[in-house]
Amino acid sequence: MARRAEWILAILGGVLMLVGGTLIRKNRLPVRSLVLNDGCHTPASVMDRPITWIPEGASLRYYAIVIHGLSGNRRVMYSIGQRLAEIGMRVYLLDSPGEGDSTGHFSFGDAERCAAEAVGSLARSGQIELNRTVFVGHSLGGAIAVRLADFFPEAAGTVAISPAPLVLPRHIPPNLLIISAQFDPPQLVNAAHELFNAAGGARGSPEDFRQQRAVEFLRIPLAMHSSVLVDSRSTSAAADWAARSLGIPQRGTMAKFEGLRLLGCVIALAGLLLVFPGGVSLTCWLCRVAPSAGSDGAVSPQGRAGAPSSMGPTGILLRGGVAAVVAAGIMMLGVPLHALRLYAADYLASFVVFAGLLLLALLPRAMRADAGIQSRPVLAAIVFGIGAAMAVGAALNWQVFDLWPNAPRWWRFVPLALACWPYFAAEELALGPLRVSRNFRRWGIFLGLRLELFFALALGYYGFGSGEFLPLLIAPALLILSVAQRLGGDALRRRTGSAAAAATFDAILAAWFLATVFPLR
């Protein structure tokens, strides 16, 4: 019966992927990739509106340079890029050094320098006309877009979305729109207000646009720092501001088509998730892992299913909190994995190492109850974990986010997985075996342990002065990763009875995320 349900889910998942892919193909603008001939060899994507969609009186003589934020890439800016292209602009979406497809090394100074070099290279080669160009950026990219005013004061306009704190340029950017999300971190909200005040407050008459001194501050209700990138209110405002800055005749836009593209992405990912239960069973069969009876408390043929922890949730969470806080304190002495040279990820991985080793030391009984490591379940976890990461990475890489490692990131993957494994092993031992009657208890303990990690990272930043703000900024992505780990880990543990297999899967997903999302130093 269970096998039949997995087949049904897989077929349904395949149908959803087909439907989602069709929606994406029919409702996206053409995108071509290139590497700019600048000093940074900047990877870029170019969006053009098909000739049949250009408004009457317009031409492809208008341009936009789009810059993503920290720990982002040019694909996260596709929604804004598409809306700008809809009004007749040629849109260049850039990867910052050390991010996306770039093999360079990230620093705040290099990010600004490479953006300026990319724009200069496009202007010198005649691919853009600066007086017909608008700069658009998000977060760190928003701060860079503002600071480009000192390099290219002749630009037509600037859109800064949730701009990061910045040293103000000598010249206020021409025709400046500042967009702020309601749930932006306080530092970013303050930065947006400071920029608005420095620009002299709101001005929006046609004459202000002609004299390139228009300024507007737009607050997007119920939006978060990342969601503002796909929010139709912010993307429409950016396109409207660019059109007014450039004097582009406006007609209708393709907002509904962009919505359908995003809907297609969601449907395709949902279909991919429905295929995974069958994928787990198939992987276990290929690796010759015998079915486990661990879910009902019996001993698996592969080893002990694990006795329930004699420690209650309070005791587990108390130990998890102590381990997390002590690990955050230890990190003030240095970052052991600094050699990985991944901005913020080397800190995060080192923190997880210490938290995991400390938690293992605080759970000796759980280790004695379920400390076996069998080769076949772990092999199945490795195969399924890498396969799942590659499948999701390839799907997102198409239209949403770059989750595919380039060459410099691949060699970091294995050491990151090894570094993460002790914590996830400790977590699996603390949770104990799967039982229907204890499912809510396991999820409660799991979420409690992950929240303790987050609060310890916040303590490190706000209390110990670690300076590592990026893990806090991408907290929603870390939450999604955590849920994916739990679902995949439980699926493996249900079929193998192996805590080590579940921990291996968790470590692979964490390592893939760290290796692909965080900037190369």
TAPE-V465878 format. One record per residue. SS is DSSP state (~ for helix, > for strand, _ for the rest). PSI is psi in degrees with one decimal (999 if undefined). D_FIRST is the distance of its C-alpha to the first C-alpha in whole Angstrom. Layout:
SS_PSI_D_FIRST, SS_PSI_D_FIRST
//
This chain:
__-44.1_0, ~_-39.7_4, ~_-39.1_5, ~_-41.3_5, ~_-38.2_6, ~_-39.0_9, ~_-42.4_10, ~_-44.6_11, ~_-40.2_12, ~_-42.7_14, ~_-45.7_16, ~_-40.5_17, ~_-41.0_18, ~_-40.8_20, ~_-44.2_21, ~_-39.7_23, ~_-38.7_24, ~_-44.4_26, ~_-46.7_27, ~_-44.1_28, ~_-37.3_30, ~_-43.3_32, ~_-39.6_33, ~_-48.9_34, ~_-38.4_36, ~_-14.9_38, __28.3_39, __151.9_40, __155.4_44, __140.8_45, >_130.3_45, >_147.6_47, >_149.3_47, >_167.4_50, >_122.2_52, __150.3_55, __58.1_58, __179.2_59, __-21.3_60, __-3.9_56, __55.7_55, __122.5_53, >_141.4_49, >_153.6_49, >_143.8_47, >_129.2_49, >_130.9_48, __143.4_51, __135.5_50, __146.5_50, ~_-30.0_54, ~_-12.9_53, ~_-5.5_52, __129.6_55, __152.0_57, __131.3_60, __-7.6_63, __167.5_61, __173.1_60, __53.3_58, __13.4_61, >_144.3_59, >_152.6_57, >_136.6_55, >_120.6_54, >_128.1_51, >_126.2_51, __173.9_47, __-177.7_47, __136.7_47, __29.5_44, __-163.1_43, __173.4_43, ~_-23.3_45, ~_-27.5_41, ~_-14.2_41, ~_9.6_44, ~_-39.1_43, ~_-47.5_42, ~_-40.6_46, ~_-41.8_47, ~_-40.8_46, ~_-36.6_47, ~_-39.6_51, ~_-29.9_50, ~_-30.0_50, __12.2_53, __21.3_55, >_151.5_55, >_122.9_54, >_127.0_52, >_115.9_52, >_123.6_49, >_146.5_50, __131.1_48, __159.6_50, __134.6_51, __5.4_48, __155.1_46, __-127.9_43, __-1.7_44, __137.1_48, __10.2_49, __-169.0_52, __133.2_52, __139.1_52, __159.3_54, ~_-40.0_55, ~_-42.1_59, ~_-34.5_57, ~_-44.1_55, ~_-44.2_58, ~_-43.1_60, ~_-34.7_57, ~_-43.8_57, ~_-39.8_60, ~_-38.0_61, ~_-46.2_58, ~_-44.6_60, ~_-41.1_63, ~_-43.1_62, ~_-38.6_60, ~_-44.4_64, ~_-33.4_66, __1.4_64, __13.1_64, __-18.6_60, __158.2_61, __118.5_64, ~_-36.2_64, ~_-2.3_66, ~_27.2_63, >_139.8_60, >_135.7_58, >_131.9_57, >_131.8_53, >_156.5_52, >_133.5_49, __-119.3_50, ~_-38.1_52, ~_-32.8_52, ~_-41.3_53, ~_-39.8_56, ~_-42.2_57, ~_-39.1_57, ~_-44.7_60, ~_-16.9_61, ~_-13.1_62, ~_-30.1_64, ~_-24.9_67, __-37.3_66, __70.8_66, __-14.7_68, __-2.1_68, __157.9_64, __-26.5_64, >_167.3_61, >_136.4_59, >_115.2_55, >_112.5_54, >_118.3_51, __54.7_50, __141.7_53, __158.4_53, __136.9_56, __158.9_59, __120.4_63, __142.8_64, __166.1_66, __-32.0_69, __130.1_69, __132.0_67, __146.9_64, __140.3_65, __73.3_63, >_121.3_61, >_126.8_58, >_122.1_56, >_129.9_52, >_134.6_51, >_145.2_48, __-37.2_48, __27.4_46, __149.6_47, __148.5_48, ~_-37.8_52, ~_-37.2_54, ~_-36.3_52, ~_-44.6_53, ~_-40.3_57, ~_-40.5_57, ~_-42.4_57, ~_-40.2_59, ~_-40.6_62, ~_-42.0_61, ~_-44.3_62, ~_-39.4_65, ~_-28.8_66, __-6.5_66, __14.0_68, __-178.6_66, __135.1_65, >_128.5_66, __21.8_65, __159.9_68, ~_-36.5_68, ~_-37.7_71, ~_-40.8_69, ~_-39.2_67, ~_-36.2_70, __4.5_71, __41.6_68, __13.5_68, __143.0_65, >_139.0_63, >_144.3_60, >_123.0_58, >_123.4_54, >_125.3_52, >_108.9_48, __146.3_47, __21.9_43, __148.9_43, __174.1_42, __-37.2_44, __-38.6_41, ~_-22.6_40, ~_-20.5_44, ~_-25.5_43, __6.2_41, __124.5_42, ~_-25.8_44, ~_-40.9_47, ~_-40.4_48, ~_-37.7_47, ~_-40.8_49, ~_-40.5_52, ~_-43.9_52, ~_-40.8_52, ~_-41.3_55, ~_-40.3_57, ~_-41.7_57, ~_-42.2_58, ~_-36.3_61, ~_-35.0_62, ~_-8.6_62, __31.8_64, __128.2_61, __127.2_61, __138.0_58, __-152.7_56, __159.6_52, __172.8_49, __36.0_46, ~_-41.0_44, ~_-33.4_42, ~_-38.6_41, ~_-39.4_40, ~_-40.3_38, ~_-35.2_36, ~_-46.0_36, ~_-38.1_35, ~_-41.0_32, ~_-39.2_31, ~_-44.0_31, ~_-44.9_29, ~_-43.3_26, ~_-41.3_26, ~_-38.5_25, ~_-41.3_23, ~_-40.2_21, ~_-39.3_21, ~_-34.6_20, ~_-23.2_17, ~_-23.4_17, ~_-39.8_17, ~_-44.0_13, ~_-33.2_13, ~_-37.4_16, ~_-47.5_16, ~_-41.2_13, ~_-41.7_15, ~_-44.3_19, ~_-37.7_17, ~_-43.1_17, ~_-34.1_20, __4.5_22, __45.0_20, __121.6_19, __145.0_18, __140.9_14, __146.0_16, __16.3_16, ~_-23.5_18, ~_-18.5_17, ~_11.8_17, __-7.2_21, __168.3_21, __129.0_23, >_149.2_21, __-21.7_22, __-7.9_23, >_-174.8_25, __135.4_26, __-17.2_23, __127.1_26, __152.1_27, __142.7_28, __133.6_31, __-9.6_34, __133.3_35, __171.7_34, ~_-38.2_34, ~_-43.6_37, ~_-40.3_38, ~_-46.9_36, ~_-33.5_37, ~_-46.5_41, ~_-40.3_40, ~_-40.2_38, ~_-42.0_41, ~_-45.7_44, ~_-42.3_42, ~_-45.1_42, ~_-43.2_46, ~_-40.3_47, ~_-41.5_46, ~_-37.2_47, ~_-41.2_50, ~_-33.9_50, ~_-17.8_50, ~_-15.7_53, ~_-16.7_54, __172.0_53, __99.8_50, ~_-33.3_49, ~_26.0_47, ~_-26.1_50, ~_-19.4_50, ~_-24.0_46, __53.0_49, >_117.1_46, __120.5_47, __-30.7_46, ~_-33.2_43, ~_-37.7_45, ~_-47.6_46, ~_-42.6_42, ~_-39.3_41, ~_-41.1_44, ~_-43.0_43, ~_-36.6_40, ~_-52.1_41, ~_-42.9_43, ~_-39.7_41, ~_-45.3_38, ~_-39.8_41, ~_-41.6_42, ~_-38.8_39, ~_-40.7_38, ~_-27.6_41, __-0.4_41, __54.0_37, ~_-36.7_39, ~_-41.2_36, ~_-36.5_33, ~_-40.4_34, ~_-31.9_35, ~_-32.0_32, __67.7_29, __5.5_32, __143.2_30, __109.3_30, __144.0_28, ~_-42.8_28, ~_-46.5_25, ~_-39.8_23, ~_-39.1_26, ~_-42.8_26, ~_-39.5_22, ~_-39.6_24, ~_-47.0_27, ~_-48.6_25, ~_-40.1_22, ~_-47.3_25, ~_-40.1_28, ~_-43.3_25, ~_-43.4_24, ~_-41.7_28, ~_-38.7_29, ~_-48.4_27, ~_-39.9_27, ~_-43.2_31, ~_-39.9_31, ~_-47.5_30, ~_-34.5_32, ~_-21.1_35, ~_-47.0_35, ~_-6.6_36, __-55.7_36, __144.5_37, __101.9_38, __34.4_35, __122.0_36, __137.6_38, __180.0_42, ~_-46.6_43, ~_-20.2_45, ~_-27.8_42, ~_-41.7_40, ~_-18.3_42, ~_-16.6_41, ~_-49.5_38, ~_-50.1_37, ~_-32.1_40, ~_-41.2_38, ~_-42.3_35, ~_-37.0_37, ~_-36.0_39, ~_-22.9_36, ~_-44.5_34, ~_-39.3_36, ~_-44.2_35, ~_-28.7_31, ~_-45.0_31, ~_-39.7_33, ~_-44.9_31, ~_-40.4_28, ~_-38.0_30, ~_-36.6_31, ~_-31.3_28, __-178.6_26, __163.1_23, __130.6_20, __134.8_19, ~_-40.7_18, ~_-17.6_21, ~_13.4_23, ~_-46.0_21, ~_-35.5_24, ~_-44.0_27, ~_-45.0_26, ~_-38.9_26, ~_-44.5_29, ~_-43.2_30, ~_-51.3_29, ~_-36.3_31, ~_-43.5_34, ~_-41.2_34, ~_-38.1_34, ~_-36.0_37, ~_-38.6_39, ~_-44.0_39, ~_-45.4_40, ~_-31.6_43, ~_-37.9_44, ~_-39.7_44, ~_-38.4_46, ~_-40.3_48, ~_-38.2_49, ~_-50.7_50, ~_-32.7_52, __-44.0_53, __-7.2_54, __41.1_55, __-26.9_52, __0.6_52, __89.4_49, __-20.1_48, ~_-42.9_45, ~_-32.7_42, ~_-35.3_43, ~_-33.2_44, __28.1_40, ~_-42.0_38, ~_-39.4_36, ~_-37.8_35, ~_-32.9_34, ~_-44.8_32, ~_-43.6_30, ~_-42.9_30, ~_-43.9_29, ~_-41.9_26, ~_-41.0_25, ~_-43.5_25, ~_-44.1_24, ~_-45.8_20, ~_-41.2_20, ~_-41.5_22, ~_-38.8_19, ~_-41.8_16, ~_-41.8_18, ~_-33.4_19, ~_-35.0_16, ~_-21.9_15, ~_-21.0_18, __16.2_20, __117.7_23, ~_-34.5_25, ~_-37.9_27, ~_-45.1_24, ~_-41.8_24, ~_-36.8_28, ~_-43.1_28, ~_-46.7_26, ~_-42.7_28, ~_-37.3_31, ~_-45.4_30, ~_-42.3_29, ~_-43.5_32, ~_-40.2_35, ~_-44.2_34, ~_-48.6_34, ~_-40.1_38, ~_-26.0_39, ~_-27.2_38, ~_-37.7_39, __145.8_42, __145.1_46, >_131.9_47, __999_50
//
